């Protein structure tokens, strides 16, 4: 017997999740939907399959290959997407055997295929259909090389409700989800983690009652405060994270300290920042999707949510590294302190130091419970020589309020003036001691020019680029600009 798997949904109903992949490759408890289908086929003894694909066809081929990973032989048929099944069968008729098990590979089902095949074997006729109780038809055993009976498998956002002229097998132990909306995709993940899809193979090991953890993942059983949670492979979940209800964390996810997750799905390559609370939502990179309202909220601040495919260093790694380097630079700069004091006394003997408030990188809650960057106080020498005036800011690097390299830290008043969307792009990068704006623009450059410089850096920053700016800043110490008095 051979399987004919339709996995050609265009996925408009699941946008924005399908902007970079297809429905068949969306993860459910750590594995693509289509992989769950292949595992169910193997469990039912089916080893050959023709897969009908359309969007992101190269991705599908790359992920599944020739099927040898499951002991299968896979072949592919390319379509324009959501084509009529009979048209597809005509195109690949020469590749099909006489007995074909047709099914959709971009919906989720429990592994009830063997039960369907056993019961269908007792029914005569060219076509036998199958479905879980109270669910649309999702299976078709065709004994005529795919000719006829495939109309129920044609994708439509609304499941076909018309009665079939072919016999239908009800599967009382089966479970299925068409994944036809963001809310249903969210629910399918939670149901899969909770074991509501009988026979579905959930990867990982049981780390504690209700907590399943994938390979090479770091998490604490104490994080699961109540309910059921699945943590995929290659994840790092801080011990102070709290999980409530039903939570699914996909592969390659970082969840930072003191974060609370309730009834949520975190998709792969996502960073969830410190002190963030996510409830009843899907998180994909820097996008928060509320499944109850359908609202998609892009989060600009990378310290809240971030796409790890776009962020070069995880915040948890960059922060201690910058603090350590800041302490090293501070020790090297100690001989300059007497010079800074002398220059400040010459400039203004009554006020050699002055207090400045800046918005940094550390986080806090305001009086209304909103989370944002903390305003901190830093001292500056009263001298007009830039390299000496800003020496105390090295203490802010050691404390974590600033990075060595980043955008220009604004005062609270300057931060409040950033109302336009383009002005807030700079907030995607950490505030730093030095950066392109501090190193290349004159002190009297217009506000808009400085913001554009910071926004450009925030969009294009990388570890290699930060290293170049660090070396450029070191070299700038020996230039006239660093020692020329400025207003």
C-alpha positions, 0 to 999 in steps of 0.5 A: 500500500502507498500513501498519498499525502496532501500538504499543499495548503497556502496557509492564509488562515494561519498568517503570520505563522506561515510567512516563512514556512508552510502549514505542514512544517509548523511545529506541534510539540516539537515536530512538524505537523507532517512529521506526525503524519509520517510517524502515524503511517509507519506505525500503520505499516505504510512505507511508501508515500507521494507528498503533494506540496506547494508553498515552501516546497524546498523547505519540505524536501530539505526537512523530510529528505527521501524518508529514510529517517523513518524507513520510508520511501518518499516522492514529491509532486509540486502543485500551485497549492490547494488544487483539486485532488482529482487533478493532482491524481491525474498528474501523478497517476503513473506513480500511484499503486492500485491501493492508495491511502489518501490523507492530508498531511497539514492537519493533525491527527492521532495515530489511528491509521492502523485502526482505520485500515483494519476496519476498512479492509472488511468493507468492499468497494473502491473507496472507504472514507474515515474520520474521527467521531464528530470530525470531518472526513480526513482519510480515504482508502482508494482501491482504484489508484486514487480515482474517485472519492477524494473530494473530502480531502480538498482543502477549504477553510470550511469543512465539507458538511455534505453526506458522502455516497461512499462508506464512512468508518467512524474512529472512536479512539481517533482525534483530529484538528484541521488547524484552520485558525490561530486559536485552533493551532494554539489549542492543538499544541496544548491538547497534544502536550496533554495527551489528547491525541491518542497515539501521537508520539511526543518527543523528550523524556518525562522530567517530572510529573506533567513536564516533558523535556527534549534533548539538550534542554536545560530546565528545572522541574520546579518551574512547572507550578501547575498543569502540563508543559512540554519543552522542546530540544535545545532550550534553556529555561531559567530555573526562576521561570514559572509555568501554569496551565498548559504550556508548549515551548518549541525547539531552540527557545530561551526563556529568561529569568522570572518569566511567567507563561500561562496556557501559551505556545512559544515557537522555535528560535524565540527569546522571551525576556526577563520578567515577561508574562505571557498568557493565552498567546502564541509567541513567534520571534518578536511577535505576540499573538493573542489567540482570544482576540487574534491581535498580532503585536510586534514587539520592538524591544528585543529585551522583551521578545526577540527572534533568535535567528536575527539576534546575534548574541542572547541577552543572557550571554551578552550581559555578563560578557559586557559587565566583565569587559566593562570592569576590565576597561574601568581598571585600565582607566583608573590612571585617568581619574586624577587627570579628570578630577584636575580638569573638572576643578579647573573648569568649575571648582564648585561642581567638579561632578554633575548628576545625569539621568539616562534610560538604560538597559535594565528593566523595571515595572512602573507604578502602573505595572508596565515593564520598561527600561530603568532610568538610572543616575550616572555621574559625569566629570565637569570637564569639557573634554569628552573622554574624561567627562564620560569616564564614570559611565564605565560604572554603568557598564559594570552595573548592566545599565549600559553596554560597551557598544550600543545606541546613544542612551537617551535622557527620560525626556528624550525617550518620551519624545520618541513618538514616531515608529521610526524613532523607536527603532533605536530601542531594538538595540541596547544603550551603550557607552560607545557606538556609531552615533557617539563615534562618528557624529559631531556633538551638535548633530541634529536630533533626527540625524542622531536617531537615524544613525542609531536606528540604522545601527539597530537594524544591522548590528552584529557581533562582528560589527560591535567588535569593530566599533569597540576597536574603533573606540579604542583607537579614538582615544588617541585622536584630537576629537576625544580630547578637544573640549566640547560644549 
